[in-house]
């Protein structure tokens, strides 16, 4: 049956996506920690500059703050998608599909948003190797998450 043939593919994509989202969370957490530790520090007697941004990151370029923020959001929702997906893979019925699919679609849309900021960051050129790695992972995740959504929808046409 086509229903059971897609289950191993969905399981593989679920595991791959979870590992990639975990790596994005690790790199994004490092970048956020670096921005907090080495970001813009001003004394109490000085005024903020005219073009100060609270999303200032000492690494990368003007897009880095938005990129890291949305990458962290996509990573958290993507990891939650994997946890919800485990339940759907175990039962593999149309009844378990809506919860897994809805969280997977939310994770995919946040991943696409973070990928958009990654493209802008690539266009602006100034970034380090860790940010390049996170950009690559998010671009790959935007495709693999879409394939995962398509694979889990194969159970929707069948009932047990």
Order of alpha helices (4+ residues) and beta strands (2+ residues): alpha-alpha-alpha-alpha
